Amino acid sequence: MQVKENKFSWYDVPEDVKSLLMLAVENWEDTETSENYINQALAKTDGNLDILIGAYRYFFYKNNMKMSLQLAHKVIAEVKKRENLPEDWQEVKSILSRRKNEQQINLYITAYAASGLIIAKMGDLAKAKAISEEVQEIDEKNDLAKILFDIITRPPDEDEDED
C-alpha cells in the first residue's frame, strides 16, 4: 500500500483549486502566468482560509504589498464573520485577548500583525506601529508584532550614515 503525504498548507482545498495552486508554484518564475493561476484560485475561494492565506503568501513574496494587504484583510474579515466578532474594536480586543490560543482567533491576530508589517513596508510607519502596539496588548508573546515594533522604533545604525 502506498501512502502519499501531502505537505502543502492548502491540502483541504478542492482538487481544481489545488491544481491551480500547483500550476502557480510550477510557474513561479513567470509572474504573469503564476499570478493568473493564483487569481483563478482566489475566484473559487468561497471563504476558504487556506486559499486566502496561500494567496496572501504568494503576493507577499512576489512583493505585491497592495494585494497581500487586501488578502490579510480578507482573512481578518472571514475569521470575524466565522467567530461572529463585534464591530467595536475594544470589544474585539477583549475577545481576542481571552481567546488568543484558539486557532481561528490566533489566525485573526496573526493576519492583523501581518497587515502591520505590510503597512510598514508600504511606508506608513505610524499606522504600522499602532497595529504592532495593539497586537502586543492582545498577545504580548506575538513575535511578529514584537519584531515589527522593534524595526519601526529602532534608531538607525550610526554605521549606515558612514560611507
C-alpha positions as protocol buffer text, in pm:
chain_id: "A"
residue {
  index: 1
  type: MET
  ca { x: 0 y: 0 z: 0 }
}
residue {
  index: 2
  type: GLN
  ca { x: 140 y: 336 z: -99 }
}
residue {
  index: 3
  type: VAL
  ca { x: 66 y: 636 z: 121 }
}
residue {
  index: 4
  type: LYS
  ca { x: 149 y: 978 z: -12 }
}
residue {
  index: 5
  type: GLU
  ca { x: 161 y: 1255 z: 242 }
}
residue {
  index: 6
  type: ASN
  ca { x: 63 y: 1597 z: 111 }
}
residue {
  index: 7
  type: LYS
  ca { x: 286 y: 1864 z: 265 }
}
residue {
  index: 8
  type: PHE
  ca { x: 104 y: 2171 z: 136 }
}
residue {
  index: 9
  type: SER
  ca { x: -91 y: 2401 z: 369 }
}
residue {
  index: 10
  type: TRP
  ca { x: -383 y: 2402 z: 124 }
}
residue {
  index: 11
  type: TYR
  ca { x: -431 y: 2028 z: 143 }
}
residue {
  index: 12
  type: ASP
  ca { x: -803 y: 2061 z: 227 }
}
residue {
  index: 13
  type: VAL
  ca { x: -899 y: 2259 z: -81 }
}
residue {
  index: 14
  type: PRO
  ca { x: -1094 y: 2125 z: -380 }
}
residue {
  index: 15
  type: GLU
  ca { x: -886 y: 1940 z: -640 }
}
residue {
  index: 16
  type: ASP
  ca { x: -942 y: 2201 z: -913 }
}
residue {
  index: 17
  type: VAL
  ca { x: -814 y: 2476 z: -682 }
}
residue {
  index: 18
  type: LYS
  ca { x: -523 y: 2260 z: -571 }
}
residue {
  index: 19
  type: SER
  ca { x: -430 y: 2215 z: -939 }
}
residue {
  index: 20
  type: LEU
  ca { x: -437 y: 2591 z: -993 }
}
residue {
  index: 21
  type: LEU
  ca { x: -215 y: 2646 z: -691 }
}
residue {
  index: 22
  type: MET
  ca { x: 29 y: 2380 z: -810 }
}
residue {
  index: 23
  type: LEU
  ca { x: 42 y: 2548 z: -1152 }
}
residue {
  index: 24
  type: ALA
  ca { x: 118 y: 2878 z: -978 }
}
residue {
  index: 25
  type: VAL
  ca { x: 405 y: 2711 z: -791 }
}
residue {
  index: 26
  type: GLU
  ca { x: 537 y: 2547 z: -1107 }
}
residue {
  index: 27
  type: ASN
  ca { x: 529 y: 2883 z: -1288 }
}
residue {
  index: 28
  type: TRP
  ca { x: 671 y: 3091 z: -1002 }
}
residue {
  index: 29
  type: GLU
  ca { x: 940 y: 3249 z: -1221 }
}
residue {
  index: 30
  type: ASP
  ca { x: 679 y: 3372 z: -1471 }
}
residue {
  index: 31
  type: THR
  ca { x: 490 y: 3618 z: -1251 }
}
residue {
  index: 32
  type: GLU
  ca { x: 218 y: 3694 z: -1503 }
}
residue {
  index: 33
  type: THR
  ca { x: 132 y: 3328 z: -1551 }
}
residue {
  index: 34
  type: SER
  ca { x: 160 y: 3229 z: -1185 }
}
residue {
  index: 35
  type: GLU
  ca { x: -46 y: 3531 z: -1078 }
}
residue {
  index: 36
  type: ASN
  ca { x: -314 y: 3431 z: -1327 }
}
residue {
  index: 37
  type: TYR
  ca { x: -338 y: 3087 z: -1161 }
}
residue {
  index: 38
  type: ILE
  ca { x: -350 y: 3243 z: -813 }
}
residue {
  index: 39
  type: ASN
  ca { x: -628 y: 3477 z: -922 }
}
residue {
  index: 40
  type: GLN
  ca { x: -824 y: 3185 z: -1068 }
}
residue {
  index: 41
  type: ALA
  ca { x: -787 y: 3003 z: -736 }
}
residue {
  index: 42
  type: LEU
  ca { x: -897 y: 3315 z: -548 }
}
residue {
  index: 43
  type: ALA
  ca { x: -1209 y: 3336 z: -762 }
}
residue {
  index: 44
  type: LYS
  ca { x: -1304 y: 2997 z: -618 }
}
residue {
  index: 45
  type: THR
  ca { x: -1219 y: 3064 z: -253 }
}
residue {
  index: 46
  type: ASP
  ca { x: -1570 y: 3087 z: -112 }
}
residue {
  index: 47
  type: GLY
  ca { x: -1412 y: 3198 z: 217 }
}
residue {
  index: 48
  type: ASN
  ca { x: -1157 y: 2916 z: 229 }
}
residue {
  index: 49
  type: LEU
  ca { x: -890 y: 3044 z: 465 }
}
residue {
  index: 50
  type: ASP
  ca { x: -622 y: 2809 z: 330 }
}
residue {
  index: 51
  type: ILE
  ca { x: -660 y: 2957 z: -17 }
}
residue {
  index: 52
  type: LEU
  ca { x: -664 y: 3314 z: 116 }
}
residue {
  index: 53
  type: ILE
  ca { x: -352 y: 3253 z: 322 }
}
residue {
  index: 54
  type: GLY
  ca { x: -173 y: 3082 z: 33 }
}
residue {
  index: 55
  type: ALA
  ca { x: -257 y: 3374 z: -197 }
}
residue {
  index: 56
  type: TYR
  ca { x: -150 y: 3622 z: 72 }
}
residue {
  index: 57
  type: ARG
  ca { x: 188 y: 3449 z: 95 }
}
residue {
  index: 58
  type: TYR
  ca { x: 222 y: 3440 z: -281 }
}
residue {
  index: 59
  type: PHE
  ca { x: 165 y: 3813 z: -320 }
}
residue {
  index: 60
  type: PHE
  ca { x: 381 y: 3896 z: -18 }
}
residue {
  index: 61
  type: TYR
  ca { x: 678 y: 3705 z: -157 }
}
residue {
  index: 62
  type: LYS
  ca { x: 616 y: 3849 z: -502 }
}
residue {
  index: 63
  type: ASN
  ca { x: 639 y: 4190 z: -330 }
}
residue {
  index: 64
  type: ASN
  ca { x: 285 y: 4291 z: -427 }
}
residue {
  index: 65
  type: MET
  ca { x: 204 y: 4461 z: -99 }
}
residue {
  index: 66
  type: LYS
  ca { x: -129 y: 4602 z: -213 }
}
residue {
  index: 67
  type: MET
  ca { x: -269 y: 4256 z: -291 }
}
residue {
  index: 68
  type: SER
  ca { x: -115 y: 4094 z: 16 }
}
residue {
  index: 69
  type: LEU
  ca { x: -273 y: 4364 z: 236 }
}
residue {
  index: 70
  type: GLN
  ca { x: -612 y: 4307 z: 70 }
}
residue {
  index: 71
  type: LEU
  ca { x: -582 y: 3937 z: 139 }
}
residue {
  index: 72
  type: ALA
  ca { x: -474 y: 3988 z: 501 }
}
residue {
  index: 73
  type: HIS
  ca { x: -788 y: 4200 z: 543 }
}
residue {
  index: 74
  type: LYS
  ca { x: -997 y: 3925 z: 379 }
}
residue {
  index: 75
  type: VAL
  ca { x: -857 y: 3670 z: 626 }
}
residue {
  index: 76
  type: ILE
  ca { x: -944 y: 3904 z: 914 }
}
residue {
  index: 77
  type: ALA
  ca { x: -1294 y: 3960 z: 776 }
}
residue {
  index: 78
  type: GLU
  ca { x: -1354 y: 3587 z: 724 }
}
residue {
  index: 79
  type: VAL
  ca { x: -1247 y: 3498 z: 1079 }
}
residue {
  index: 80
  type: LYS
  ca { x: -1453 y: 3790 z: 1213 }
}
residue {
  index: 81
  type: LYS
  ca { x: -1758 y: 3653 z: 1029 }
}
residue {
  index: 82
  type: ARG
  ca { x: -1700 y: 3293 z: 1138 }
}
residue {
  index: 83
  type: GLU
  ca { x: -1644 y: 3388 z: 1500 }
}
residue {
  index: 84
  type: ASN
  ca { x: -1924 y: 3647 z: 1499 }
}
residue {
  index: 85
  type: LEU
  ca { x: -1692 y: 3917 z: 1634 }
}
residue {
  index: 86
  type: PRO
  ca { x: -1843 y: 4260 z: 1704 }
}
residue {
  index: 87
  type: GLU
  ca { x: -1761 y: 4578 z: 1512 }
}
residue {
  index: 88
  type: ASP
  ca { x: -1634 y: 4772 z: 1815 }
}
residue {
  index: 89
  type: TRP
  ca { x: -1255 y: 4737 z: 1840 }
}
residue {
  index: 90
  type: GLN
  ca { x: -1249 y: 4749 z: 2221 }
}
residue {
  index: 91
  type: GLU
  ca { x: -1492 y: 4456 z: 2237 }
}
residue {
  index: 92
  type: VAL
  ca { x: -1298 y: 4267 z: 1971 }
}
residue {
  index: 93
  type: LYS
  ca { x: -970 y: 4331 z: 2155 }
}
residue {
  index: 94
  type: SER
  ca { x: -1116 y: 4190 z: 2476 }
}
residue {
  index: 95
  type: ILE
  ca { x: -1239 y: 3876 z: 2298 }
}
residue {
  index: 96
  type: LEU
  ca { x: -908 y: 3829 z: 2117 }
}
residue {
  index: 97
  type: SER
  ca { x: -717 y: 3860 z: 2445 }
}
residue {
  index: 98
  type: ARG
  ca { x: -933 y: 3598 z: 2616 }
}
residue {
  index: 99
  type: ARG
  ca { x: -936 y: 3354 z: 2324 }
}
residue {
  index: 100
  type: LYS
  ca { x: -591 y: 3415 z: 2170 }
}
residue {
  index: 101
  type: ASN
  ca { x: -491 y: 3048 z: 2193 }
}
residue {
  index: 102
  type: GLU
  ca { x: -783 y: 2931 z: 1978 }
}
residue {
  index: 103
  type: GLN
  ca { x: -678 y: 2852 z: 1622 }
}
residue {
  index: 104
  type: GLN
  ca { x: -919 y: 3088 z: 1442 }
}
residue {
  index: 105
  type: ILE
  ca { x: -859 y: 3375 z: 1685 }
}
residue {
  index: 106
  type: ASN
  ca { x: -484 y: 3327 z: 1660 }
}
residue {
  index: 107
  type: LEU
  ca { x: -519 y: 3342 z: 1283 }
}
residue {
  index: 108
  type: TYR
  ca { x: -704 y: 3674 z: 1316 }
}
residue {
  index: 109
  type: ILE
  ca { x: -427 y: 3814 z: 1539 }
}
residue {
  index: 110
  type: THR
  ca { x: -154 y: 3689 z: 1304 }
}
residue {
  index: 111
  type: ALA
  ca { x: -327 y: 3835 z: 998 }
}
residue {
  index: 112
  type: TYR
  ca { x: -368 y: 4167 z: 1179 }
}
residue {
  index: 113
  type: ALA
  ca { x: 2 y: 4168 z: 1276 }
}
residue {
  index: 114
  type: ALA
  ca { x: 94 y: 4077 z: 917 }
}
residue {
  index: 115
  type: SER
  ca { x: -115 y: 4370 z: 793 }
}
residue {
  index: 116
  type: GLY
  ca { x: 100 y: 4593 z: 1015 }
}
residue {
  index: 117
  type: LEU
  ca { x: 415 y: 4453 z: 855 }
}
residue {
  index: 118
  type: ILE
  ca { x: 277 y: 4517 z: 507 }
}
residue {
  index: 119
  type: ILE
  ca { x: 168 y: 4869 z: 601 }
}
residue {
  index: 120
  type: ALA
  ca { x: 521 y: 4934 z: 730 }
}
residue {
  index: 121
  type: LYS
  ca { x: 667 y: 4808 z: 402 }
}
residue {
  index: 122
  type: MET
  ca { x: 429 y: 5043 z: 222 }
}
residue {
  index: 123
  type: GLY
  ca { x: 573 y: 5333 z: 423 }
}
residue {
  index: 124
  type: ASP
  ca { x: 306 y: 5416 z: 684 }
}
residue {
  index: 125
  type: LEU
  ca { x: 521 y: 5357 z: 990 }
}
residue {
  index: 126
  type: ALA
  ca { x: 287 y: 5536 z: 1233 }
}
residue {
  index: 127
  type: LYS
  ca { x: -6 y: 5311 z: 1143 }
}
residue {
  index: 128
  type: ALA
  ca { x: 217 y: 5002 z: 1147 }
}
residue {
  index: 129
  type: LYS
  ca { x: 345 y: 5095 z: 1493 }
}
residue {
  index: 130
  type: ALA
  ca { x: -12 y: 5141 z: 1619 }
}
residue {
  index: 131
  type: ILE
  ca { x: -108 y: 4795 z: 1488 }
}
residue {
  index: 132
  type: SER
  ca { x: 202 y: 4644 z: 1646 }
}
residue {
  index: 133
  type: GLU
  ca { x: 115 y: 4801 z: 1982 }
}
residue {
  index: 134
  type: GLU
  ca { x: -245 y: 4678 z: 1958 }
}
residue {
  index: 135
  type: VAL
  ca { x: -133 y: 4323 z: 1880 }
}
residue {
  index: 136
  type: GLN
  ca { x: 111 y: 4331 z: 2172 }
}
residue {
  index: 137
  type: GLU
  ca { x: -172 y: 4445 z: 2403 }
}
residue {
  index: 138
  type: ILE
  ca { x: -372 y: 4141 z: 2292 }
}
residue {
  index: 139
  type: ASP
  ca { x: -83 y: 3894 z: 2290 }
}
residue {
  index: 140
  type: GLU
  ca { x: 241 y: 4009 z: 2447 }
}
residue {
  index: 141
  type: LYS
  ca { x: 413 y: 3698 z: 2312 }
}
residue {
  index: 142
  type: ASN
  ca { x: 332 y: 3768 z: 1946 }
}
residue {
  index: 143
  type: ASP
  ca { x: 673 y: 3754 z: 1779 }
}
residue {
  index: 144
  type: LEU
  ca { x: 564 y: 3924 z: 1457 }
}
residue {
  index: 145
  type: ALA
  ca { x: 433 y: 4226 z: 1647 }
}
residue {
  index: 146
  type: LYS
  ca { x: 749 y: 4242 z: 1860 }
}
residue {
  index: 147
  type: ILE
  ca { x: 976 y: 4228 z: 1556 }
}
residue {
  index: 148
  type: LEU
  ca { x: 769 y: 4488 z: 1372 }
}
residue {
  index: 149
  type: PHE
  ca { x: 773 y: 4722 z: 1671 }
}
residue {
  index: 150
  type: ASP
  ca { x: 1148 y: 4675 z: 1714 }
}
residue {
  index: 151
  type: ILE
  ca { x: 1219 y: 4751 z: 1350 }
}
residue {
  index: 152
  type: ILE
  ca { x: 995 y: 5059 z: 1345 }
}
residue {
  index: 153
  type: THR
  ca { x: 1126 y: 5207 z: 1670 }
}
residue {
  index: 154
  type: ARG
  ca { x: 1494 y: 5112 z: 1636 }
}
residue {
  index: 155
  type: PRO
  ca { x: 1721 y: 5412 z: 1585 }
}
residue {
  index: 156
  type: PRO
  ca { x: 1920 y: 5396 z: 1261 }
}
residue {
  index: 157
  type: ASP
  ca { x: 2266 y: 5245 z: 1290 }
}
residue {
  index: 158
  type: GLU
  ca { x: 2537 y: 5506 z: 1302 }
}
residue {
  index: 159
  type: ASP
  ca { x: 2740 y: 5292 z: 1060 }
}
residue {
  index: 160
  type: GLU
  ca { x: 2473 y: 5329 z: 790 }
}
residue {
  index: 161
  type: ASP
  ca { x: 2547 y: 5700 z: 761 }
}
residue {
  index: 162
  type: GLU
  ca { x: 2920 y: 5645 z: 719 }
}
residue {
  index: 163
  type: ASP
  ca { x: 3027 y: 5550 z: 370 }
}
